[in-house]
Amino acid sequence: MKLIFISGPSGSGKTTLSNQIIQKYKNGIVLSTDNYYKTGLKIKLLSKFVKGFFDRSVSFNNELFKKDFDFIYKNGISIFDRYYNFENKTIHNILNETNNINFLIVEGIFAKEFSNTLNNKDYYFLEIKTKKDECMKRVVQRDIKGRGKNKKQAENDFLESWDIYYEKFKPNKIQNNKNKFIIEKKTDIDHILKKLFN
């Protein structure tokens, strides 16, 4: 199975790019790390008091994510769609069987971290580079509409998340350099996708 990881700071367009690939090349599935945050009372409390909580590794349910990832990779099928509710801090599991999966896209702010844990698996890594103000505009709109935040809170949370993302990955390098692609505004996406799928 072909593995594609898409990383970038909040609002950089990871979900949009994932959807473009899925629409163009059939028999694929997207696992978004945004749907694998931890749940429960402890998480509700921590999210109120820890700055940038949802951008830190401690918020990510790596065990559940790895379980789903391994199942799809091994069997070529997916049983559940998972959706995280940021207001209630809960995960909704929706039964939705998808068969004959030929490629798996992992996208989200934890995609790079997870890819670094994979040994002996070939994968492609796409890192999106977008201007900070463009990302901020998208994130603020998303957070007001879908995550119950006011504008000021959304702006402050974005600035925190931007710093956390780039600080977190300063020392890390993708080992799979020949399969790493930087995606910028002028990048010819179709040219890169031909390399991935030909």
N, C-alpha and C positions, 0 to 999 in steps of 0.2 A: 504494500500500500504506500502511495506517495504521501509524504508528510510535508506540510507547509506551515511555518510559523510566521505570524505577522505581529510585529511589536511597534511601539511608539508611545509617546506620552498621551494623556487624555485629550480627546478631541482631534487627534491627528488624522483620523479617517480609516482606522483599522477595520471597523465593521463595514463601512462602505466598500472598501477594497475586497473584503471577504465575499460580500454579496455579488460584486462584479464577477469574481472568479467562479462562484457557484452557478451564476446565470449563464456564463459562457461555456463552462465545462461541466457536463452532467455527471451524475454518480459521485458527488462529493458531499461532505457535511462539514459544518462549522461547529467547533466547541469554543465558546466564548468564556474566558476566565471571569468575566463580569457576573456570570451566573453561578459561581462557585465560592461565594463568600460564606463565612461561618454564620451560624444562626444562634438564637437563644438570648436569654436575659443578659448574660455576661457581655455578649457582643453589643447589645443595645446600650449598655452602660459605657463600655470602652469607646464606642463610636462617638459618644457625647464628650468624652474627656481627652481622648488622644487625637492630637492634630494630625490630619492626613491619614486617619486610621485605615480607610479603604484603599490606600495606595501602599500600605505596608504589608510585608509578607505574613505577619501575624494574623491578618484578617482573612487570608486565603485558605479555603478548605482543600489543601493539597491531596489529602487522602481520598476524598470523594472524586476529585478531578482525575486523579491517576487511575482510580477504579474504572471510570467511564472511558478514559483514554485507552487503557489497556484492553478493555473489552472490545471496543470498536476496532482497534488495530489488529487484534488477534482474530476476530470473527467476521469483520467486514459488514457488521450490522450495528444498528443503534436501536435501543428499545425506548428510551425516555428523552424528552426535551426538558431541560431544566431552566427555570426562570427565577431570577432573584428579585425580590421586592425590597427596594431600598428603604421604603418608609416603614414597613413592618419587620424588616430583617428576617425574612423567611424565604425558603426555596419552594417553588411550586413544581411538582413533577407531573408532566403530561405524557401519557402513553402515546407514543408515535413511532411505530416501527419503520425503520429505513433499511433497505437491503441493498446488496451489491455495491457497497461503498468502495470506490477506487482511490479516493484521496481524502485526506483529513486535514482541515485547516484549524490550527489553534491560534486564536487571536485574543489580544488583551494585554494589559499592562504587566501581567505575570507570564506571558508567553516566553519571553527571553529566559526568565528564571527556570521555567520548566524545561525548556530545550536544553539548558546546561546540565540537566540531570540525566539526559538520555545517553546511554553508552551503546556503541555498535549499531546505531540506527542512522541511516542517511536521511537528511532532510534539507529542505530549502528554507532560508531565513530571509524574510523581507522586513526591513526596518524603515519606517516612514519618518521623514524629516519634514516638519511643517513649521511655519512661523508661529511664534508664541501667541501673538494677538489673534491669529486666525483660529488656533486651537481654543483659546479662551472664549471667543464668541460662540463657538459650537457647544462647548461644555456648559456655559451659563444657560443657553437656551434649553439644552437637554435637562439640566438639573432643576430648572424652574418648572418645566413641563412634567418631567417624569420622576423626580426624586424629592419633591416637596420642599425645595430650598427657596429662599428669597435671593434676590440678585446679589446682594453684598456677601452673603454666605457662600454662594456659588463661586463668586470671584475669588474670595479668600481661599476656599478649598482648592480651586484650580491652581493658584499660585503655589500653594503648599505641595500639591501633587506634582507639579512641574519640577520643582526642586528635588523632591524625593526620587523621581524617576531618573533624572540625570546624575544625581549623586550616587544612587544605588548601583549604576552600571559603569561608573568611571573605571574601576579596576578590571572589569570583565571584558573578555573578548570572545567572540564566537569562534569556536575551534574550527568550524566547518567553513572557512573563509571562501573557498571556491564556489560555495553555494549560497553565499550571502549577497543580497542586493539592497542597495539604498534607493528608496523611493522618494523622489522630490517632485515638485510641481511640474517640472518640464520633462520628467522621466517618461520614456515611451513604455507604458505598461504592457502593451501588446507584445513588444519585442521580448520583454522579460518572461511573459507567460508562455511564449513559444519555446523558450529555453526550458521552462519547467515541464511542459506537457508534450514536447516532441521527443 
